[in-house]
Amino acid sequence: MSAIGNHVQSADWKSEKHVPVIKIKGPAKKGEPCAVQLSVGEEIAHPHTTEHHIRYIKLFFRPEGEKFIVHLGTYQFEAHGESVEGANAGSAKCEPVVSTTITLEKPGELVALSYCNIHGLWDNSEKVDLD
């Protein structure tokens, strides 16, 4: 049986529309709330259709010097234009963008995982140094 990591794809988010983008808003400080924005399709737009969409983004933290990763959140996008009138006839769609606030006690690495219903799992990471 293969590990899930063998099925996760990575690339530069500036050249691939499926890679989650992690933006830390302002300097992160030990023990203080820090805003983080997650998105998919920043440089190259990802479709938001009933047939092809981003279903979720997950955020994890890998603390420096620790063995285990911490799951910070799962952000689901439920509306993709579906309707009783048919595919893409719905009155609402979710954009794969979310803002959250985290508090860290040590430096490490934020890891984001996004899921496209057609093209599978994609990941990206961003190092976090604390002031």
PASEBA-1860 file (N, C-alpha, C; in nm, 3 decimals):
! residues 131
1> MSAIGNHV> 0.085/-0.118/0.000/0.000/0.000/0.000/0.090/0.124/0.000 ~ 0.059/0.220/-0.084/0.143/0.340/-0.094/0.095/0.450/0.000 ~ 0.190/0.534/0.040/0.159/0.648/0.127/0.090/0.757/0.046 ~ 0.005/0.834/0.114/-0.067/0.942/0.045/0.030/1.043/-0.015 ~ 0.146/1.061/0.049/0.245/1.156/-0.002/0.290/1.126/-0.144 ~ 0.280/1.000/-0.185/0.317/0.963/-0.321/0.219/1.015/-0.425 ~ 0.104/1.064/-0.379/-0.001/1.109/-0.470/-0.023/1.259/-0.465 ~ 0.059/1.330/-0.387/0.048/1.475/-0.376/0.142/1.539/-0.477
9> QSADWKSE> 0.090/1.635/-0.550/0.169/1.703/-0.652/0.212/1.840/-0.603 ~ 0.332/1.881/-0.645/0.385/2.012/-0.608/0.432/2.084/-0.733 ~ 0.427/2.215/-0.730/0.478/2.296/-0.840/0.485/2.440/-0.790 ~ 0.535/2.527/-0.874/0.539/2.670/-0.843/0.399/2.727/-0.867 ~ 0.342/2.794/-0.767/0.205/2.846/-0.780/0.194/2.955/-0.885 ~ 0.307/3.011/-0.929/0.301/3.114/-1.033/0.286/3.054/-1.172 ~ 0.309/2.921/-1.182/0.297/2.857/-1.313/0.196/2.743/-1.316 ~ 0.132/2.714/-1.203/0.036/2.603/-1.195/-0.085/2.645/-1.114
17> KHVPVIKI> -0.204/2.631/-1.172/-0.328/2.682/-1.112/-0.382/2.600/-0.995 ~ -0.323/2.487/-0.962/-0.375/2.401/-0.855/-0.303/2.416/-0.722 ~ -0.188/2.479/-0.721/-0.104/2.487/-0.602/-0.161/2.588/-0.502 ~ -0.175/2.549/-0.376/-0.223/2.645/-0.277/-0.117/2.752/-0.248 ~ -0.162/2.874/-0.236/-0.074/2.987/-0.206/-0.094/3.023/-0.059 ~ 0.017/3.040/0.013/0.014/3.076/0.155/0.073/3.215/0.169 ~ -0.004/3.308/0.225/0.046/3.443/0.250/0.031/3.475/0.398 ~ 0.144/3.501/0.462/0.144/3.540/0.603/0.136/3.692/0.606
25> KGPAKKGE> 0.035/3.744/0.670/0.010/3.888/0.673/0.087/3.951/0.790 ~ 0.193/4.022/0.758/0.273/4.087/0.861/0.370/3.990/0.926 ~ 0.459/4.041/1.009/0.555/3.952/1.075/0.484/3.866/1.182 ~ 0.519/3.739/1.183/0.465/3.649/1.285/0.546/3.668/1.413 ~ 0.475/3.679/1.525/0.541/3.698/1.654/0.498/3.587/1.749 ~ 0.592/3.537/1.827/0.566/3.428/1.921/0.450/3.465/2.014 ~ 0.351/3.373/2.019/0.239/3.389/2.110/0.137/3.493/2.072 ~ 0.148/3.552/1.954/0.053/3.655/1.912/-0.023/3.610/1.787
33> PCAVQLSV> -0.149/3.648/1.775/-0.226/3.611/1.656/-0.163/3.666/1.528 ~ -0.168/3.584/1.425/-0.111/3.620/1.295/-0.210/3.579/1.186 ~ -0.240/3.671/1.096/-0.333/3.643/0.987/-0.262/3.568/0.873 ~ -0.333/3.470/0.819/-0.282/3.391/0.707/-0.392/3.384/0.601 ~ -0.354/3.405/0.476/-0.449/3.390/0.365/-0.406/3.271/0.281 ~ -0.503/3.187/0.246/-0.481/3.071/0.160/-0.566/3.088/0.035 ~ -0.510/3.051/-0.079/-0.587/3.060/-0.203/-0.532/2.961/-0.304 ~ -0.611/2.938/-0.408/-0.570/2.856/-0.521/-0.604/2.935/-0.646
41> GEEIAHPH> -0.511/2.940/-0.739/-0.536/3.008/-0.866/-0.504/3.155/-0.865 ~ -0.404/3.196/-0.788/-0.372/3.339/-0.779/-0.314/3.395/-0.909 ~ -0.214/3.329/-0.964/-0.151/3.377/-1.088/-0.224/3.327/-1.212 ~ -0.269/3.203/-1.208/-0.342/3.141/-1.319/-0.476/3.095/-1.260 ~ -0.584/3.152/-1.306/-0.716/3.122/-1.249/-0.752/2.975/-1.264 ~ -0.806/2.920/-1.157/-0.858/2.783/-1.161/-1.007/2.791/-1.192 ~ -1.061/2.698/-1.273/-1.205/2.699/-1.300/-1.286/2.681/-1.172 ~ -1.402/2.741/-1.169/-1.496/2.724/-1.058/-1.628/2.680/-1.120
49> TTEHHIRY> -1.628/2.558/-1.171/-1.748/2.505/-1.236/-1.794/2.380/-1.163 ~ -1.915/2.339/-1.194/-1.968/2.217/-1.135/-1.877/2.099/-1.168 ~ -1.824/2.097/-1.288/-1.743/1.985/-1.334/-1.598/1.990/-1.286 ~ -1.546/2.109/-1.258/-1.402/2.126/-1.228/-1.386/2.237/-1.126 ~ -1.346/2.201/-1.004/-1.337/2.300/-0.897/-1.242/2.256/-0.786 ~ -1.207/2.348/-0.699/-1.131/2.319/-0.579/-1.232/2.288/-0.469 ~ -1.218/2.173/-0.408/-1.312/2.128/-0.306/-1.273/2.177/-0.167 ~ -1.139/2.177/-0.136/-1.097/2.225/-0.005/-0.949/2.263/-0.004
57> IKLFFRPE> -0.912/2.337/0.099/-0.773/2.365/0.132/-0.757/2.327/0.280 ~ -0.651/2.256/0.310/-0.616/2.222/0.449/-0.488/2.295/0.484 ~ -0.477/2.337/0.610/-0.358/2.405/0.658/-0.299/2.329/0.776 ~ -0.168/2.307/0.770/-0.093/2.237/0.873/0.025/2.322/0.917 ~ 0.079/2.291/1.035/0.201/2.356/1.084/0.299/2.248/1.128 ~ 0.421/2.258/1.075/0.529/2.168/1.113/0.623/2.246/1.204 ~ 0.611/2.232/1.338/0.696/2.307/1.429/0.842/2.263/1.416 ~ 0.930/2.360/1.419/1.073/2.333/1.410/1.117/2.243/1.526
65> GEKFIVHL> 1.186/2.135/1.494/1.239/2.046/1.596/1.140/1.945/1.653 ~ 1.017/1.943/1.603/0.917/1.847/1.652/0.890/1.742/1.546 ~ 0.848/1.625/1.591/0.825/1.512/1.501/0.693/1.523/1.426 ~ 0.588/1.570/1.495/0.454/1.563/1.436/0.406/1.698/1.384 ~ 0.325/1.691/1.281/0.265/1.808/1.218/0.132/1.838/1.289 ~ 0.093/1.965/1.293/-0.031/2.007/1.358/-0.132/2.047/1.250 ~ -0.253/1.990/1.255/-0.359/2.027/1.161/-0.427/2.153/1.214 ~ -0.416/2.263/1.142/-0.473/2.391/1.185/-0.616/2.412/1.137
73> GTYQFEAH> -0.649/2.361/1.020/-0.786/2.383/0.972/-0.812/2.323/0.836 ~ -0.939/2.298/0.810/-0.987/2.254/0.679/-1.093/2.353/0.634 ~ -1.077/2.405/0.514/-1.165/2.510/0.462/-1.229/2.455/0.335 ~ -1.359/2.426/0.345/-1.430/2.362/0.235/-1.505/2.465/0.151 ~ -1.512/2.436/0.022/-1.583/2.521/-0.073/-1.695/2.437/-0.132 ~ -1.818/2.467/-0.093/-1.931/2.379/-0.119/-2.014/2.414/-0.243 ~ -2.014/2.539/-0.286/-2.100/2.578/-0.398/-2.015/2.592/-0.525 ~ -2.056/2.519/-0.630/-1.980/2.518/-0.755/-2.071/2.542/-0.876
81> GESVEGAN> -2.177/2.617/-0.855/-2.265/2.651/-0.966/-2.368/2.544/-1.000 ~ -2.379/2.441/-0.916/-2.478/2.339/-0.942/-2.618/2.391/-0.907 ~ -2.718/2.332/-0.974/-2.856/2.377/-0.955/-2.951/2.270/-1.006 ~ -3.077/2.279/-0.964/-3.177/2.187/-1.020/-3.197/2.212/-1.169 ~ -3.158/2.331/-1.216/-3.165/2.361/-1.359/-3.051/2.298/-1.437 ~ -2.948/2.249/-1.366/-2.835/2.184/-1.432/-2.700/2.237/-1.386 ~ -2.598/2.178/-1.442/-2.460/2.218/-1.409/-2.436/2.363/-1.446 ~ -2.369/2.435/-1.359/-2.328/2.574/-1.380/-2.445/2.672/-1.396
89> AGSAKCEP> -2.565/2.630/-1.360/-2.682/2.717/-1.368/-2.716/2.777/-1.232 ~ -2.639/2.742/-1.130/-2.666/2.790/-0.995/-2.634/2.936/-0.976 ~ -2.688/2.993/-0.871/-2.675/3.136/-0.846/-2.554/3.171/-0.758 ~ -2.473/3.071/-0.718/-2.358/3.100/-0.632/-2.245/3.000/-0.654 ~ -2.124/3.052/-0.640/-2.003/2.971/-0.646/-1.908/3.019/-0.538 ~ -1.829/2.928/-0.484/-1.726/2.964/-0.388/-1.594/2.989/-0.460 ~ -1.523/3.090/-0.416/-1.388/3.113/-0.463/-1.294/3.044/-0.363 ~ -1.188/2.976/-0.409/-1.100/2.907/-0.317/-1.000/3.003/-0.251
97> VVSTTITL> -1.054/3.088/-0.166/-0.975/3.186/-0.091/-1.029/3.188/0.051 ~ -0.939/3.184/0.149/-0.982/3.188/0.289/-0.877/3.262/0.371 ~ -0.923/3.334/0.472/-0.835/3.399/0.568/-0.859/3.336/0.704 ~ -0.752/3.313/0.776/-0.762/3.257/0.910/-0.658/3.324/0.998 ~ -0.668/3.304/1.127/-0.572/3.360/1.222/-0.516/3.247/1.306 ~ -0.383/3.244/1.318/-0.316/3.140/1.396/-0.225/3.205/1.498 ~ -0.192/3.132/1.603/-0.096/3.176/1.704/0.009/3.066/1.718 ~ 0.134/3.102/1.697/0.244/3.005/1.701/0.336/3.034/1.819
105> EKPGELVA> 0.390/2.928/1.877/0.481/2.941/1.990/0.626/2.916/1.950 ~ 0.646/2.866/1.829/0.782/2.844/1.781/0.784/2.853/1.629 ~ 0.901/2.877/1.570/0.909/2.883/1.424/0.883/2.745/1.363 ~ 0.864/2.743/1.234/0.840/2.618/1.165/0.801/2.642/1.021 ~ 0.709/2.562/0.974/0.667/2.568/0.834/0.518/2.546/0.824 ~ 0.449/2.637/0.755/0.308/2.617/0.722/0.303/2.532/0.596 ~ 0.214/2.435/0.595/0.197/2.346/0.480/0.050/2.350/0.442 ~ 0.022/2.379/0.316/-0.116/2.380/0.267/-0.135/2.268/0.165
113> LSYCNIHG> -0.253/2.209/0.169/-0.290/2.102/0.079/-0.423/2.140/0.015 ~ -0.430/2.139/-0.118/-0.556/2.168/-0.186/-0.599/2.047/-0.266 ~ -0.732/2.036/-0.286/-0.786/1.922/-0.360/-0.872/1.971/-0.475 ~ -0.832/1.935/-0.596/-0.910/1.961/-0.717/-0.985/1.832/-0.750 ~ -1.115/1.844/-0.777/-1.195/1.725/-0.802/-1.152/1.649/-0.928 ~ -1.076/1.712/-1.017/-1.028/1.646/-1.138/-0.881/1.607/-1.127 ~ -0.798/1.695/-1.072/-0.652/1.678/-1.075/-0.588/1.642/-0.943 ~ -0.669/1.611/-0.841/-0.617/1.555/-0.717/-0.555/1.654/-0.620
121> LWDNSEKV> -0.462/1.604/-0.540/-0.401/1.678/-0.429/-0.275/1.754/-0.472 ~ -0.263/1.875/-0.417/-0.148/1.962/-0.444/-0.103/2.024/-0.313 ~ 0.027/2.045/-0.298/0.074/2.106/-0.174/0.174/2.218/-0.198 ~ 0.196/2.294/-0.093/0.292/2.404/-0.093/0.327/2.430/0.052 ~ 0.439/2.496/0.076/0.478/2.528/0.213/0.543/2.665/0.220 ~ 0.543/2.720/0.340/0.601/2.853/0.363/0.666/2.852/0.500 ~ 0.795/2.885/0.504/0.868/2.889/0.630/0.818/3.007/0.714 ~ 0.809/2.985/0.846/0.765/3.090/0.937/0.873/3.111/1.042
129> DLD> 0.932/3.231/1.041/1.024/3.273/1.146/0.947/3.364/1.240 ~ 0.969/3.351/1.367/0.898/3.435/1.463/0.988/3.549/1.510 ~ 0.929/3.669/1.517/1.001/3.785/1.570/1.000/3.781/1.721
END
